[in-house]
Amino acid sequence: GDYLATIEGNSKATFLRAYVNWRCMSAGSSRVCVRMVGHKVQESYSETLREQMSVVEMPLSDPPLCISCCPVSGDLLVGCKHKLVMFHLKYLVINQNLTVLDFERTFILHTITTELDVLILKLEQVQQSADRTEQGALEKPVDGGVKDESPSTHALQLELDEFIICQKPVELLGEESKLCEIPVTLESTELPTEDTKRFQVQYLLFRRFTPDQSPFGFCEETKLHSLQLLPVYQTAHEETENRRELLSLFCFFSLPHVGYVYSIGKLVELISTYQYSEKSEQAVLTPQFLHVITSENLQCFTVRCGAAAARDEDPYIDTTVKACPPVTLDVCTLRMQLFIGPRAICHFKNHIVLLTKADTEDITERRKPTRRMLSRKADSIKSRTNSESESGWNLYIINTVSTIQLYREMVDYSRTYENVRTESCIHLLSEAHLLLRAAIMDPHFLESDEKEELLRAFRESCATLGDCYSRFDTKDYHLALPYYRMSGLSMAEVLNRLVSGDEIQTYERGFLFYLTHSLNEDLNEELSKESANKVLQIFYLADPVQLPHVLCSPCMRNVSPLTAVKYLQKVEKKMPSVVLTLTKAFFALKMRDLIMYQHEMDSYKETTLACGFVGQSRLLRQCKEGIAMPTEFAVHLKETQPGLLVAAIVALHENSKIELEEADTFFKLLCSNSENTVPQLLVDFWEALLVVCPQEEILQELLLRVTSQYVWRISKNQLPETTPLRTTEDLINSCNHFGLIFPWVTSIMSVGCSSDKGYHEDISRLQSVLCSQSINIASALPVLEPLAEADSVGLTIHVLCNTRLGRHEEAIDQLLTRCPDAAVLYAQHELKGDNQALWWNKLLPELCKRTRLTGNDCPVLISSLKETLSVAAMELELRDFISLLPEDGTATFFLPHLLHCSQKKLLT
């Protein structure tokens, strides 16, 4: 809203007024309309009287003491003795072309505090369903109402009025502030409607002070002043340009000699304390500065609101990605300007408005303290002069220095500390950085003419702070990394800033920390040969252990291999390691020196070398434009030592250095296969992972992958492009997930195998996986569909699946139809325990039926029937066995088994 609120008074009364449409007075209009708040607004305006100023009178039961306007809603908060009154700003539409402002009193907050108490409250909207209950709770009388007092109590009270009772200082934050025992009652005064909002009070902060006993003044001069709430909004972006979202909220209040800034947003905490060099009269807090007036000057202090708000907005601050000066950084005085008699101060955008009064009396005499009685009544004895007869009032409008100019001045001044490398330089540059950050977080930043210049200065500030943390020996050296990242500088540009010439320098921890982390990341930046060699020299002198890791960085692709090997050999004499040896072999390949390469690879056993790759995986794969590509080393291992390569990738996976999908991509790129084609080396890797007993969450995935690949090759008559690293026998002997192939499976394959011998390994591998208890058969069924039941391979697979799923009767039917030779072997292996009854309940009837149909033409069925009868005779009672025999059977065929069953009882 565009209005001016004032507290006006004379010797008889004090008034609260709001001047609406006041700008028309400066345009030459002299019309003025005076009206009471909310009374017949429409009658005060007409089309002919639209260019007039309105004075809105706001009556109050108690004299107003102070006012404050909400910067977001325009609502007006009025402070009276023991109460706060809220006036809601309304927009009234008179007609299509005229909208006027008016106010409505919405609630009164009743509370009782002393002059040295600070109580911060928050009004929270409550749900409509709880309105009645909440309202009843808020309107209950405090402390049981008025208490009767006896004459003796009244006399005691009069005596106590002559003294000041000083309570202990108290600070209560957040939920604890409820313990302050200060009663607060919320009284709603607006007319209830469907849209009426109900509120409840939440305590945020309570602070109680004691009278100041400092040498600057006596206790009756100890008063709180300049209570202020400062909102900070989300950084403006193009998509949120037209709306402001509250990010953080800060509270400031001050005693004569010390001021406090609290964060009261997501977390209530004290963030800054200001000690003044002399007694303060008033202060105003802005996102960039704290301006304080004393009896003779205007002081300007730095603030930490921007640092706290930045952390509320960006979770990446205080990580290796982003940084910001800490909230705990000591505040400092920026400027001090002399004025005669400052009385009041306020702030608007980049202007400071200062009201002063020059007294005619001698300043030194006025400042001499006089001893007065320590009494409450002393405050009421004050001389009052007629303001009309006073002179010497002055109004100053001071333009604050632009953020860019002040930033430049602070950077220039910081150079005086640059050579001595003190914390003062970092402190001053941090202050300059916070000025820029606060300016960028301003809601009007996008509209600023200095927008691009501020962003450039911010990046420059980040780079300068990065330089400081790189060059200085400071405990916060790690901040060099996030500040350089925020600056947008490349590694080559940072090197040019910090490394000069070829002379040997001493490098601090911050610079090495930045280089180490930058080289360990997959940056799309390749250093020139000169820069890469310089980095090599830096680490050889400062941290030789890191040399193998530095040389494997993608940024170091242009380093001289000969120079690299020379430095590695020097380090190896003092600190040999398998990673260093592998790095030497890596560069020997680059130099096409196969003799040196072989010498290095022969230095350790293959198992040790495989573990060595865990120490530096970039020896095998490096990122290029966001894609992890196999190195020349990996290509050479594929041709010469594929077993070592697979073992190394398995070791990387087991140590969480490579994911399963990443390994798939690696082998496909290495073998130049398309996305849908699986190279044998990848199958070798899957099988090797199964051998080392992987985690349960990827076990089924691996089993399905190898199964799918075996089925694809068998169904497509496709041979692997390279010889598998392990035979089926090796896998069965070393891995529980590959089971021994059942005898009946071998029998089927020996009777009717029509597949080419070249595919025998894939067939036996597939059968071995299905013979184990690891794979989930139900999940594997879709993968196994391509295998037809027509041939022996398909038959074994289908019977195995039926068996694992508990469908033994179906398996018996399949075997008797396709391969009766294996039926008894199947029964001997599978029909045990709970399934043993299938011998005589399923197998025996089926054999009898099929033998009856074929007669003596199928000796396999007859021999199988004899074996089945032998098992039944051994396991069943005579009566049960007889009941199973067919009525049309030949007596000579069944009699031996019948005798065996009857003699079994006699023998036992």
Number of C-alpha atoms within 10 A of each C-alpha: 18 10 16 13 16 14 15 11 12 9 6 5 8 16 17 20 19 21 20 22 20 19 15 16 14 8 9 9 13 11 13 18 14 13 15 15 19 15 11 10 16 12 8 14 18 12 10 7 12 16 20 20 20 22 21 22 17 17 14 13 6 13 17 22 13 14 17 15 16 14 11 10 11 17 20 21 18 21 19 17 14 13 18 18 21 22 21 18 18 16 11 14 13 15 12 6 8 12 12 18 20 22 22 18 20 18 17 19 16 16 16 11 15 9 13 17 17 17 16 17 16 13 12 12 12 14 11 15 8 10 16 10 10 16 16 9 13 17 13 12 12 13 8 7 8 8 7 7 8 8 9 8 10 11 10 10 11 10 9 12 12 14 13 13 10 10 10 8 12 13 13 19 20 17 12 13 21 16 11 16 7 13 13 20 18 21 16 19 13 14 9 10 7 6 7 11 16 18 21 17 16 15 20 21 25 21 16 18 20 17 19 17 12 10 6 14 17 16 15 17 15 20 17 19 18 17 15 17 19 18 20 24 17 19 24 20 13 7 7 12 14 10 12 15 13 13 16 23 20 23 21 22 20 24 24 21 19 16 21 16 24 21 23 22 18 11 14 18 17 17 18 20 16 20 15 17 11 15 20 23 21 24 25 22 26 20 23 22 19 21 22 25 26 24 19 19 17 21 21 21 18 24 29 26 28 26 24 21 26 25 17 16 14 11 10 13 17 15 13 16 14 18 23 21 22 14 19 12 15 14 17 15 15 14 11 15 10 13 18 17 20 26 18 18 22 15 16 9 8 12 14 17 14 19 17 19 17 16 14 8 8 8 14 7 8 10 9 9 10 9 7 9 11 13 13 14 11 12 9 7 7 7 5 6 8 8 8 6 6 11 11 11 13 14 13 14 13 12 12 11 11 11 19 18 10 16 24 13 12 19 20 11 14 17 14 12 14 16 9 11 17 14 16 14 22 23 18 18 25 22 24 24 26 26 24 23 22 24 24 20 20 18 21 15 18 17 10 14 9 15 15 11 12 20 15 13 20 24 21 19 24 27 22 22 25 27 21 24 27 27 20 23 16 18 10 12 21 20 27 28 27 23 27 28 21 18 19 13 16 15 21 15 10 17 17 12 12 13 16 10 8 8 6 11 13 9 18 16 21 25 24 21 16 25 21 18 12 18 20 15 12 17 17 11 16 17 20 15 14 12 20 22 19 18 22 24 19 20 19 17 13 16 12 20 18 14 23 24 19 23 26 22 22 22 24 21 16 16 21 18 19 13 13 20 19 12 19 24 15 13 18 16 8 10 12 14 14 20 21 25 23 24 27 25 24 25 24 22 19 16 15 10 12 13 12 16 20 13 13 19 18 12 13 15 10 17 12 14 21 23 19 23 22 22 17 21 18 22 26 22 20 18 17 14 11 10 13 18 19 22 17 17 21 22 16 14 16 18 9 11 13 17 19 19 25 25 21 24 27 25 21 22 18 16 13 11 15 17 13 16 8 14 19 19 20 22 24 21 16 20 17 11 13 11 10 7 10 18 21 20 25 20 22 20 23 21 23 22 23 24 18 14 12 15 11 8 8 12 17 17 14 20 21 20 17 21 21 18 19 25 19 17 15 23 14 10 13 13 14 17 9 9 11 16 16 13 14 21 16 12 21 19 13 14 17 17 22 28 21 19 18 17 14 21 23 15 19 23 21 11 12 13 15 11 15 9 9 13 16 14 18 24 21 21 22 24 25 21 23 26 21 17 13 15 21 14 18 11 11 18 13 10 18 22 13 15 17 14 16 9 16 22 23 18 22 23 22 21 22 21 21 18 17 18 12 12 13 22 15 13 21 25 17 19 21 18 11 18 19 20 19 23 27 23 18 22 19 16 12 15 16 12 7 7 12 16 15 17 20 20 13 14 22 20 17 17 22 17 11 16 19 14 11 12 11 11 10 13 13 15 24 19 14 22 21 16 15 21 24 16 17 23 23 17 17 15 14 19 10 12 19 15 9 14 15 12 9 7 11 9 10 8 10 15 11 13 20 19 12 14 24 16 12 16 11 7 6 5
